[in-house]
Amino acid sequence: MSFVVPGPAGVAIRDRLRVSESDAAVLAEVGMFLGSLAAADLAERSRQGLVHDAAGWAVRKRELTGRSSARWAGSITKATHDQWALARRGQAAHLTWLRRQIASIEARLARPLGARADKWAGLARGYASRGEWHAKSRRLHTLKDRLAVVEADRAAGRVHVVRGGKRLANARHHLEAAGLSEQAWRERWRAERMFLTADGESGKRFGNETIRVTDTGQVSVKLPAPLAHLANAAHGRYVLDATVAFRHRGAEWRDRVTANRAVAYRIHHDVARGRWYVTASWQRAAAPVLPLEAALARGVVGVDMNDDHLAAWQLDVHGNPVGEPQRFFYDLTGSTEHRDAQIRHALTRLLHHTRRCGAGAIAIEDLAFTDGTSREKHGRNKRFRRLISRFPTAKLRARLVSMAAEQNIAVVAVDPAYTSRWGAQHWQKPLTTPRRKTSRHDAASIAVGRRALGHPIRRRTAPPHPDQSDRGGHRTAQARPEIRRREETRPHIPGPRTRCAPPGSGAKAGDQGAQHRSGHPAEQQPWRQDALPLSR
């Protein structure tokens, strides 16, 4: 079922803070102090588990207020609750994954060695060898022990969170493999554990009293009580020498701060680049979801997502491919920043192509690879499992939705079932010419676009000529599923209908059911006069 993906509900923009050495020292000291308070509050919240309530929240906030300020205490406790809730969701997802893996291994262990899968009977395939069976039985016990531990933590409300990141914490024991020295690791660890985040407040000056950014770009920070001696302005504030000028959506941000509407800010330090950044974010009114018919009124650009490129093809409202296929390449190797930039550039080119085509929507597959990257699902195909695990499905889809919303382009998600197979079967060869080599991915993009438009993926045979019995009516017979790449005219079937042979000379002369019609035509059956009634 195709549907229009809802637009984003929030906005985040970022700009660089070209701070001086004194500003950097103050920000680092404030961030590390507030980070220690955030770590202690998160530990306290984790100890409370499921018995936490509003009264406990008030007690924690009251204790933090005396050590910092009321607004910093509110930001810290809110961040703690968000982190705890995120950890709980991750814990629930891990439980689901463990139970699915255990069920899959148990089903395969119960089958004989080398047994084939029977999807109609719901039977999994057996393991290939005795050694693999033995290794999987040991893994089954390991997963069951792990499941018992996670279930106990879930029942007690315990979560395991590492402020600064689990990956960076583990890198401390493998500095050589991570390419870091001990000093570089410590600097990065301190930067990741700093806390310089303040929620916005509508009605307050410039939308935020804790981290204030004026409409001219001046940045000031409300210092915690123990660090009030670092203030260089009134009311315990520290004004930075650096200013910000948000280039992206700067007018929208300026309208909000001028009207004193809430804007949240986060200041963070990128140790690898030696730069400071400030991120502004706010909520936006949810735009009404465009009806599917209106989104597809000007055609669609079908997109097939792959591990190294996006294959796109424009389709008109009737489902016919228009123009030439397009490919937008990206490279998923390297650092996270590099991959993110590659995806962003590919999506930018895709959106520009859609605007040039005049289409109002982009059709993509509603993929979800998060639950299917294990060996139990994909067997020994290690390359395919690695491909799926690194495929940025969620990130690519989220970025496409947010970027398309700014261009007034709708994103339509479709069922991904058999798009590549049927696209190659019915569209790859007919669209291949001596000057254009249509790939399987190009054909899949047509399948995605046709499914979004509500048309069947399979190609249809040509309608009959007007001089035939149905007079060119609505006859749109599809090619048979077993006949691949058939687009030529239908064969002449012997009989009076085609007048190419006398009646009865063909094997199917009296059977027009092969043309996928609803019933046999009347002229194929002997005509008889109705009997006259014998009595009045």
N, C-alpha and C positions, 0 to 999 in steps of 0.2 A: 504494500500500500504506500503510495507516494504521499509526501506531506511537505509543507513549507517549514523550514527550520526557523524557530523564533530567533529574533535578533538579540544582541547582547544587552544586558541590564546594567552594565557598569562601564566606566571609562577610566583608563590609567595612562598618564603621559609622564615622560621623564626628561630631565635636563641635567647637564653637568654643572657641578659646583666647583668653580675654580678658586678653591680656598687657599688662604695663606698658611704658613707653618703654624702660626699661633691659633688660627681658626681650627686647623686640623687637630692640634693638641687638645683644644677644649672639647671638640666634638668626640674625640676618642675617649677622653676621660668621662664625659657625660654618658656616652654609649655603654662603656664597660660597667659603670656604676649601675645604670638602669638595667643592664643585662644580668647583673648578679641578682637584682631584685626579681626580675622575671624568672630566672632559674629557680630561685627559692619558692616563688609563688606556684610555679608549675609542679615542683616536688610536693608542695602542700596539697595542691588540688589532686594530684595522683594518689596521695595517701588517703584522701577522703573517699575516693571511689564512688560508689553509687549512692552514698548517704548524703551527698552534697545537696544543699538547698539554698534559698535566698538568704537565710540568716547566716550561713557559713560564708557566702559570698561577701556579705556586708562586713563580717569580721575580718576577712582577708583584706578587703579594700581599706578598712579603717587602719589596719596595721601598716599598710603601704603608704597611706596618706601622711602619717607622721614621719616617715623616712624619706618622702619625696614631695609630692603635692597631690591634691585631689584629682586633678586631671591626669597626671601621670599614673596614678593608681588605677583610675578607670581604664586607661589604655592598656595597662599591663594585665589586669584581670580579664579584660575582654579578649586579649590575645591568648591568654592562658586557656580560656574556655574554647576558643576556636581550635587551638592546638590539640586539646584533649578530645574534642569531638572528631577532629580529623583522624586522630590515632584510633578512636573507637571504630570509625568507618573502615579504616585499613585493617583493623583486627577482624571485623566481620567479613571483609572480603577474603582475608587469609583463611578464615575458618571454612568458607565456602570452597575455596580452592583445595584445601586439604581433604575435605570430604569427597569432592569430585575425583581427586587423584586416587584416594583409597578405593572408591567404588569402581573406578576404571581398572585398577590393578587386580582387584579381587575378581572382576568379571573375566579378565584375561587369564588369570591363574587357574580358574575353574575349567577352562577349555583345554582340549588336548594340544600337545605340541604340534605346531605347524597347521592347526586348523584354520580354515578361512572364515572370514566374517560373513555373516548372513544378516543384512540390515532389515530384511523383511521379517525375520524371526527375532530380531533384536539381540543377536548373538555377536559378541566381539571375537576378534581373531585371536588365536593362541600365539604364544611366544615361539620364536623360531628354534631355539635350542634349549637343552637342559641347563646349560650355564646361565643363559639369560633368565630362565624361569627361577633359578636359585637366587640370582642377584635381585630380581624383582620381589621375591618373597622377603628378603632381608630389608629391602627398601620399604615394603609394606609395614613391617614392624616399626621402622624408624618414623614413618609418617603417623602411625597410630600413637606412638609416644609423644610426638610433637603435637598432635591434635589434643591429647589429654591435657598437656600444659596450657595450650591456648584456650581451651574451654574453661579451665580453672581460672585463668586470668580474666576471661570474659565474665564469668559469674561473679568474681570478686570486684570487678570494675577497675582492675589494674591495667595500665597501659605502659608501654616502653617507648619513651621519646628521648632523643638525643638533641639537645639544643646546639646547633652548629652543624648538624647533619651526621648521620651514621657513616656515610661513605668517607667523609673527611676524618672522622674519628678513627676508622679502621686504617686510613692511610698513614696514621702515626706509626704503625707497626711495620709499614712497608714503604719507607721514605724513598728508597732507591728505585723501586718499581714505579712510584708516583712521580719521580723526578723532582723531589723537593728536599731541601735541607731542613734541619730541625728548626732553624730560625725562621725560614720562610713558612713552614707549617704553623708555627706558633702565631705568626702575624695573621695568617689567614684564619686560624682558629679564633683568635680574639675578634677579628672583624665580623665573622659569622655569628658570634654570640652577643654582639652589641645590640642594644635595643634603642632605636630612635624612631619610634612610630607613634603618631598621635592621631586620634580620630577627630573628625570635624564636628562642629557645633553650629547649627543654623541659628542666626540671630546674633552671633558673636562677631566681633570685628574681623573682617576678612575671612570669616568662616572657620577659624581655628585659633584658639587662644594659646595652645601649647607650642606648636610650631607654626609661626605666622609668616606668611608670604604676602606682601602687599601687591597691589596692582602694578607697581613700578618694578617689582622683582626683588625687593629687599627681604632678606631672610633673617628671622630672629627666633631664638629658642628660649622658652621658659626653663630656667635652671632648677633642679631639685634643691631642696632646702640645705642639705649638707655641702652643696657646691655653689651656694649663693655668692661666695667671695670672688668667683670668676666673672661676675656680671660686669658689663660695660655700659649698661643702660638702666633706666629706672625700672622699678618693680621686679628686680631680680631677673632681668632678661639679658641675653647675650646676642648682639647683632653682628652678623658675619660681614666681613668685607666683600665677599663675593655676592653677586646678584644672579638671578635666574631669568631666563626669557624663553618660555615654552614656545617652540616653533610650531609644533604639531598641536592643533586645537587650542592655540593660544587665545584666540578671541572668545571661545566658549569658556575657557578657564577664567579669563578676565571678567566676563559677565557674571560669573558665579561669585567671585571674591568681591566684586564691587557691590553686589546685592547682599553680601554677608550670608551667602548660602554655604552649607557644610562642604568642606573639602578636607580629605585626609591626606597626610604627608608621611613619607618615610625617607629617611636619610641613611644611606649605606655607603660602605667603602669597598671599592674594588682593588684588592691588594695587588693582583697581577698587573693591572694597568697603572696603579698608583693614582687613582682618581676617586673623587667623591661625587655621588649623584643624589638627586632629590626626585622622588616620584610622587605625583599628585593624582588622587583618584577620587571619584564621586559616583553616586548612583544616578542613573538617568531613567526617565519615565519609559516604561515598557511600550514600545510601538506596537500597534495592533498588527497581528499576523495577516499578511496579504492572502486573500483567497487563492487557491491553487489555480483556478481558471484565469484569474487576472494576472497571476505571475507568469503564466505560459502563453499569454495572448500574443506576444511578439516573438514566439519561438524560444528555443532553449539551446544552451551550449552543453552538450554531454561531456562529462569528464571521467576518465578512467584513471584511478590513482595507482601508481606503481612505485617500486622502491627507488627509482632513479629519475622518473619524469612523470609529468601529467600529460596524458593524451586527451586532446579536446577536438570536438567537431561540432560545428553549428548545424542545427536542424530547424526547419521551418515548422509551422503549426501542424502541417500534415505528416510530419515525421520524416521528411526527405532530407538527406544530408546536403548542405549548401557549402560551396567553396572547397577549400583544401583542408586536410587535417593539420592540426597544430600540435607541437610537442614542446613542453616547457620543462627543461631539465634542472635538476638540483643534485647536490652531492651530500650524502648523509654521513660521510666520514669526518673525522676531526672532532673538535671541541663542541660543546653544547651551543656556544654562541655562534659558531660557524654554521652548524646545522640549522639553527633558528633563522639566521640571516638567509640561508639558501632557500628555505621554505617561504620566507616572506617575499623574496625576490620572484620566485616562481609564481606565487599567487598574485603578485602585482601585475606581472605580464599577462596572466590569465584574465584578470579583471579588465585590463586595458583592451585585450582582444574582444571580450564580451561587449564592451561599450562600442567599439568600432563596428561590430557586427549588428548592433541595434537590438540584440536580444535582451530580455528583461529578467532572465533567470539562468542559473547554473545548476545542472543536475549532477549529483554525486551519489556514490553508493553509501548506504548506511552500514558501514563496516564496524565491527567490534572485535578486535583481536586480543582483548585483554584476558580472555578466559581460555584461549586455545593455542598456547605456545608450547605445550609440554610434549614430551616424547610419546606419551600414551595416546595423544590425539593424532600426531603426524608421523609416528613411527621413527624410522632411522634416517629420515631425510633431515639431516642436521642443517644443511644449507637453507632449506625452506623454513625451519624453525628459527634460525638466526635472522632470516629476512623478516619474518613476522614480528619478532621481538624488537627489532630496531625500527620497524615501520612506524612513523609518527602519526598514527591515525587520529588520535584525539587532538593533538596539537594542530595538525593541519586543518582539521575540521573547525576547531574553535577559531583559528586565525582567519580562515576563509569566511566564516559567518560574520566576525567583527569587521573585517575589511570590506566585505560586500555590502554591509549595512550602510557604510559611509558613501558608497557609490550608487545606492538605491537599486541594488541588484538582489533579487531573491535567491535563496539557496534551497533547492528541492532535494530531499533525500529519498532514495528509492531502494527497493529490495535488491540486494546484490546477487541473488541466486541465478546462476547460469548465464550471467551477462557476457562473460568472456567466451564461453563455449558456444552459445547461440549466436553471438556477434560474429565469431569466426566462421561459423557454419553458414550463415545466411548473407553476410555482408562483406567478408574479406575479399573473396574472389571477384564478385561482380564489380567492386569498386577499384580493383587493381587494373592499371593501364600500363602501357609501355613507358610512360613518363612518371607514373606514380605507383609506388609500391606501398600498398595498404598493409599495415601490420595488424597483428591480432589485437593489440591494445587500441588501435584506431577503430577497429570494428566493434570492440567492446564499448567505446565511448558512444557510438551510435545506438547500441543496445540500451545503454543507460538513459540516453536522451529520449528514445522512443518509449521506454517504460514510464518516464516522468510525464510524457505527453498523453499517456493512456493508450498508446498504440501497441499492438503485439510486436514482439521482436522479429518474428519470422516474416519473411517476405511473402507477398501474395502474387498469384499468377495474374496474367493480363485478363481483363474482362472480355466477354464474347463480342462479336461484331453485331451491329444493329440488325442485320438481316436474319439473325437466328431467332428462335422461337420466343425468347424472353425479351427481345428488342433492346438489348443493352441495359437491362435493368440492374438492380443491385446485386451483381454476382461477383463476389470477392472470395473466391475459393483459395484456400491456402495450399501451399505445397506440402506434400506429405512429410512427416518428421524424418523418415528414413532417406529421403531424397535430398542430398546436400547440394547447396549452391544452385538450385534450379530456378532459373528466371526466364527461360525461353518460353515460347508459346506452347500451349497444351497440345499433346498429340491428337491427331484425328482418330476418332474412334469409329469403327465401321458401323453403319446403320443408316436409317433414313434421316437422322438428324444432321449428319455431315454430308450425305449424298456422295460419299467417296467409295462406297461398296454396297452391294445389295444387302438387305436385312438378313441377319443370321450368319453372316460370313465371318464375324469376329468372335473372339472368346468372350468379350464383354459388350457385345453389341446391344444387349437388352438391359445392361446394368450401368446406369449413370451414377451410381453411388460412389464410384471412384473419384468423382469430381467434388466430393464433400458437400453434396446437396442434401437438403433436408429430407427429400423423398424421391422416389423414382418418377421420371416424367411420364405423362399420360400416354404420349405417342409410342412408348416402348411396350405397351400392353395391347393385346388384341381388342379391337372395338366391338361392342355388341349392342344390339337394339334392346332397350328395356322391354320386358314382356308386357303385353296389353292386359288389362284386367278382364277377367272372364265374366264378371257380373257388375252391375251398377250398384 
